[in-house]
Each structure stands twice: as C-alpha cells, then as structure tokens.
Amino acid sequence: MNAPSPARTSSPAAQLRTLVKVAGDSRIRLLLSLGRRLAMPVYRASFLAGAVGSGLLRLLERQPADAETVARELGVREDTHRLRVWLDVGVRLGELSCRDGRYALRSRYARALARPGNDALAGALQEVAHFHHPVLRDAPAMARDGRAFCLGDQDGDIIARSSLIVRPFVEEAVSRHLERDRPVRLLEVGCGTGHYVRHAARLNPRLTALAVDLQPEVAARAGENMARWGLADRVRTRQGDLRKLDVEERFDLLTLHNNIYYFPEDERTEVLRRARELLAPGGRLLLTTSCQGGSPALAALNLWFEYADFGGPLPHEDRLLDQMREAGFAAVGVSRIVPGEQFRAFTGTRAPDAH
Ligand SMILES: C[S@@+](CC[C@H](N)C(=O)[O-])C[C@H]1O[C@@H](n2cnc3c(N)ncnc32)[C@H](O)[C@@H]1O
C-alpha cells in the first residue's frame, strides 16, 4: 500500500506571488466590491426580515437565548440543526452575537427593529423582502409569461403594519380635516390595523365609526385592536369591499388611506362614485396616498401594483383630481403634507343638495 502523499504547501514567496496576481485581477476586485456593497446588504436585510417575521428579534430583545430555547419559542420542534445554521449566519453577518452558546442581538439595526415602537419599520423591511425584492427580480419573467400577483400573494398583516410607516403624514392629514366640534360618523375603508380610526376617535370624542377591510384577517385584527384600545363601543369593524358595501347608514366622513392603488386605474372613478354615495349630503372624502414620482421605495411599490391583477399604479395627482370630479365630488382639492414628499391628501365634498 502506498503511503498517503503529504499535503502540498507552497512557499511563502509563491503564496505572495499568487496574492499579487489575484489582487491585480480586476474581476476579483469587482467581485469583492460587489459582495461588500451589493450582496451584503441583501443578506443582512433578508436575515433581518426573517428574524422579524419568525419572532427572533422580539425573543432576543427580552434576553439572550440558547439555540434550544430559540427553537422552542419559534415553534421549531425537530429541525434544530438547520435553525442553528441560520442563527450562525446571523452571527457571521454581524446581526447577532453568540457567547457561551447564547445568542443575542448585536447590530444597531437588529436592536432597533426589535423595539415594539419600531414595528412599522420592521414591517417595512419585511415588505421590501417579501414583495419589493420578488417583483424587482421576477418582473421580466412575469411580463414575458403574463403572470401577475394576486391579493392572496400579499400578507395582509405585514402590509397593515408597514403602512404605518407614513403614520405622521396620515395623522397630520386627519388632524387637518377632521371636524371636532360636532359628532362625526366616519367610514374608514381599508382600515388595516385601525390605527387611524383610533387617531380620529381621540381627536373627536363624539366620533363613531365603521371600519372595513377587504381582507378578513385584517378586519378581524382591527376588531381586536379596537377592543384592546377600549373603542369597541364606538367603532364597529367588519370585512367588506367598498365596491359592494351594503349599508343603510350615510357618513359625514369617508377615509381611504393608502389604498387607492388597490383599484385598477380605470375603475377608480367608479370606486370614488361609490364612496360619494356612502356620504351624507355635505359629507367629505379624505383620501391619502403616495403619488407618482417619489423615492425608489415608492417606485418599487408602484412596480408591485403594476404587476398585481387587482390593483394599479400609484396615482398621478392631476388624474386623480379629475377622477374625483368625474365621480361627482365638489370642492375637490389636494394638499401636500410635507415639502419634498409625494404624499398627498385629496379632499372632496358631496354637495349638500346632492342626491
Ligand atoms: C396598504 S393597506 C393600508 C391600510 C391602512 N389604511 C393604513 O394606511 O395603514 C390597504 C388596505 O386596503 C384594503 N383594501 C383593498 N381594497 C379594498 C376594498 N375594495 N375594500 C375595502 N378594503 C380594501 C386592503 O385589504 C388593505 O388592508
């Protein structure tokens, strides 16, 4: 039997020559820079989105935990090995630390996203990973194959939470337009978490509301929130589609926050006409939305809805104003909430003598 050949190690001089050669190769330099500047942020964002969605960040915010505890808390019963490999990637990425077998939050982002007050930011990161990333990656193939996203592709819970990223803008719009010196009957369509109904209810203690959302699980969550916030006696919640909403009651204010792009562009006039019918004479519409021409994040949001079989692009300001007029609204107007932002509040009235 031949003896195994010893491992061949090159001399220090040969190693140096190889290093100089590799370092001088422009493709290797490009690969390293691409890894650092492009791939690394994607790895970090993907890991953190998984860490938010699985509950890892919230768990480790309470205290460091070993892999067995993490597995138990995250509902992983058998495959603790693979969970540990994932956690160790988090350590390699610098998001987590691991000391004496216990994992802890390490990076600034991991610690910030774990805080309950930053849940909208955590939701926004999940939105990037779950929706923006796939559409940016798959758009050409989807266009080629005629494929589109459907409402079921949207995780209603993620969207309801991430929508609150524009909370200061929407709250400001509601504060500007809500009447406070008399009882107001509010209909909020596409209520998400119900947060803005609570905001309105706080501003006007005599406000009562019906909050509806198309997605049953989102409407159910809004109902739970109202009960938790002590508003169940003033706010009714239910699943419903604005286009088919069957209610006798007429409202003083109808709000549509961040959801006009859930309707195809050529159906928006009809949708707005339906909204107008639900208002009492003299009642007002308050519609808030991001419009065309904003940040890359808004361009990605717009792209997703261009590729959805149920919605449409973010509105063009002038076109939406025209559609409101076509739908029969009077005193139509639009205001910018923050200079430099593409976020707008559109308002219109059902004329007092209108039928
Ligand atoms: C982006 S979320 C916004 C949620 C909330 N308004 C906010 O700003 O936080 C849009 C919501 O509109 C709801 N929606 C979409 N089309 C609807 C329709 N036809 N009727 C009622 N709700 C609808 C969706 O289910 C989703 O929860």
PDBQT file of the ligand as one rigid body, heavy atoms in Angstrom, charges set to zero:
ROOT
HETATM    1  C1  LIG A 401     -51.824  49.356   2.233  1.00  0.00    +0.000 C 
HETATM    2  S1  LIG A 401     -53.125  48.842   3.259  1.00  0.00    +0.000 S 
HETATM    3  C2  LIG A 401     -53.441  50.339   4.164  1.00  0.00    +0.000 C 
HETATM    4  C3  LIG A 401     -54.065  50.069   5.495  1.00  0.00    +0.000 C 
HETATM    5  C4  LIG A 401     -54.426  51.339   6.276  1.00  0.00    +0.000 C 
HETATM    6  N1  LIG A 401     -55.395  52.146   5.589  1.00  0.00    +0.000 N 
HETATM    7  C5  LIG A 401     -53.185  52.162   6.529  1.00  0.00    +0.000 C 
HETATM    8  O1  LIG A 401     -52.989  53.175   5.863  1.00  0.00    +0.000 OA
HETATM    9  O2  LIG A 401     -52.395  51.781   7.394  1.00  0.00    +0.000 OA
HETATM   10  C6  LIG A 401     -54.507  48.811   2.164  1.00  0.00    +0.000 C 
HETATM   11  C7  LIG A 401     -55.699  48.085   2.759  1.00  0.00    +0.000 C 
HETATM   12  O3  LIG A 401     -56.827  48.308   1.922  1.00  0.00    +0.000 OA
HETATM   13  C8  LIG A 401     -57.592  47.131   1.921  1.00  0.00    +0.000 C 
HETATM   14  N2  LIG A 401     -58.463  47.134   0.709  1.00  0.00    +0.000 N 
HETATM   15  C9  LIG A 401     -58.070  46.974  -0.556  1.00  0.00    +0.000 A 
HETATM   16  N3  LIG A 401     -59.107  47.004  -1.390  1.00  0.00    +0.000 NA
HETATM   17  C10 LIG A 401     -60.211  47.192  -0.629  1.00  0.00    +0.000 A 
HETATM   18  C11 LIG A 401     -61.607  47.280  -0.923  1.00  0.00    +0.000 A 
HETATM   19  N4  LIG A 401     -62.066  47.148  -2.170  1.00  0.00    +0.000 N 
HETATM   20  N5  LIG A 401     -62.469  47.467   0.109  1.00  0.00    +0.000 NA
HETATM   21  C12 LIG A 401     -62.004  47.552   1.376  1.00  0.00    +0.000 A 
HETATM   22  N6  LIG A 401     -60.695  47.462   1.705  1.00  0.00    +0.000 NA
HETATM   23  C13 LIG A 401     -59.801  47.285   0.720  1.00  0.00    +0.000 A 
HETATM   24  C14 LIG A 401     -56.573  46.032   1.909  1.00  0.00    +0.000 C 
HETATM   25  O4  LIG A 401     -57.098  44.801   2.347  1.00  0.00    +0.000 OA
HETATM   26  C15 LIG A 401     -55.502  46.589   2.839  1.00  0.00    +0.000 C 
HETATM   27  O5  LIG A 401     -55.683  46.155   4.167  1.00  0.00    +0.000 OA
ENDROOT
TORSDOF 0
